[in-house]
Amino acid sequence: MSGVGRGGVLLHLDSSADRRGGSVTRRLTGEFARIWRERHGGAGYRYRDLAEAPVPLVGSGYVGLGTRVERQGVVPPAKVAALVEGADEEREWALTLPLVEEVRAVGAAAGTLLVGVPMYNFGVPAALKAWIDRVSFPGVFTDPDSGRALLGDARVVVVAACGGGYGAGAPLAACDFQVPYLRAYFARLGVAAEQLHVVRAELTRAREIPGLAAFRDAADASLAAAREAVTGLAGPAGS
Ligand SMILES: Cc1cc2nc3c(=O)[nH]c(=O)nc-3n(C[C@H](O)[C@H](O)[C@H](O)COP(=O)(O)O)c2cc1C
């Protein structure tokens, strides 16, 4: 992505297991990416389908290396290899570094991280959690000299969907561990509150689940609002 100007980087992640064409999050993130590429071209665009090409779960070598690194304070990724011990750690670091570099490139360019996230069992899909666990290697998103968050100028756009409704007053509102989790995670990573945008289409199963039939209009309205929000965030007014 070298040579790409500020704001001209988009890292697009999808994590829905549904690759048959019916995924709400895939459609919405796809629309965002299409509009974004019309404005910025393709040079700074990266795509990862975390369901099609899952990130391996972190293993013992990741924990061992991460712990050794943490004892040193903040170690820049370029110096981590010198701390690697044994083939297991070497393998884990080889799996981790390219993913970390992709996210750091977003921070360096004040670019956008776009994340498509269905709700699975009240939380995020395991495919996305595996990516989160791996990229969140100790210290890699902190400037070793200033202590500044390297994602402090980045924009994160979370495009979420859930089959039911979790708004204020909904019976399951307290079971929403999808959006609150992602807000907490990206805030902890140093993404500024005003740079974290969450769009969610709710009640996406209302047309399939008989017990949700009464919410079909609400589902349509939620999807239309999500589509409008995504279009706005992808266009000139959103960046
Ligand atoms: C494995 C699995 C678990 C799910 N768990 C929930 C859930 O806990 N709450 C909910 O509201 N919807 C749940 N759903 C429904 C999805 O959140 C909903 O269909 C959403 O639109 C999926 O995103 P997608 O359309 O991008 O695939 C689940 C769907 C699947 C496949």
The ligand as a Tripos MOL2 file, in Angstrom:
@<TRIPOS>MOLECULE
LIG
   31    33     1     0     0
SMALL
NO_CHARGES

@<TRIPOS>ATOM
      1 C1        -24.7130  -19.6810   14.0590 C.3       1 LIG1
      2 C2        -25.7190  -18.5680   14.1450 C.ar      1 LIG1
      3 C3        -26.0380  -18.0250   15.3800 C.ar      1 LIG1
      4 C4        -26.9260  -16.9630   15.4670 C.ar      1 LIG1
      5 N1        -27.1970  -16.4140   16.6840 N.ar      1 LIG1
      6 C5        -28.0240  -15.3480   16.7580 C.ar      1 LIG1
      7 C6        -28.2730  -14.7270   18.0210 C.ar      1 LIG1
      8 O1        -27.7640  -15.1010   19.0590 O.2       1 LIG1
      9 N2        -29.1040  -13.6570   18.0320 N.ar      1 LIG1
     10 C7        -29.6890  -13.1630   16.8890 C.ar      1 LIG1
     11 O2        -30.4120  -12.1760   16.9800 O.2       1 LIG1
     12 N3        -29.4710  -13.7330   15.6950 N.ar      1 LIG1
     13 C8        -28.6530  -14.8020   15.5990 C.ar      1 LIG1
     14 N4        -28.3910  -15.3810   14.3880 N.ar      1 LIG1
     15 C9        -28.9870  -14.7630   13.1910 C.3       1 LIG1
     16 C10       -27.9860  -13.8310   12.4990 C.3       1 LIG1
     17 O3        -27.4420  -12.8750   13.3690 O.3       1 LIG1
     18 C11       -28.6670  -13.1170   11.3460 C.3       1 LIG1
     19 O4        -29.1700  -14.0910   10.4360 O.3       1 LIG1
     20 C12       -27.7270  -12.1740   10.6170 C.3       1 LIG1
     21 O5        -28.4320  -11.5540    9.5550 O.3       1 LIG1
     22 C13       -26.5000  -12.9150   10.0890 C.3       1 LIG1
     23 O6        -25.6620  -12.0380    9.3660 O.3       1 LIG1
     24 P1        -25.5030  -12.2560    7.7980 P.3       1 LIG1
     25 O7        -26.8900  -12.0150    7.2150 O.co2     1 LIG1
     26 O8        -24.5260  -11.2370    7.3670 O.co2     1 LIG1
     27 O9        -25.0450  -13.6600    7.5650 O.co2     1 LIG1
     28 C14       -27.5380  -16.4540   14.2810 C.ar      1 LIG1
     29 C15       -27.2300  -17.0210   13.0390 C.ar      1 LIG1
     30 C16       -26.3430  -18.0800   12.9680 C.ar      1 LIG1
     31 C17       -26.0220  -18.6740   11.6160 C.3       1 LIG1
@<TRIPOS>BOND
     1     1     2 1
     2     2     3 ar
     3     2    30 ar
     4     3     4 ar
     5     4     5 ar
     6     4    28 ar
     7     5     6 ar
     8     6     7 ar
     9     6    13 1
    10     7     8 2
    11     7     9 ar
    12     9    10 ar
    13    10    11 2
    14    10    12 ar
    15    12    13 ar
    16    13    14 ar
    17    14    15 1
    18    14    28 ar
    19    15    16 1
    20    16    17 1
    21    16    18 1
    22    18    19 1
    23    18    20 1
    24    20    21 1
    25    20    22 1
    26    22    23 1
    27    23    24 1
    28    24    25 2
    29    24    26 1
    30    24    27 1
    31    28    29 ar
    32    29    30 ar
    33    30    31 1
@<TRIPOS>SUBSTRUCTURE
     1 LIG1         1 GROUP 0 **** ****
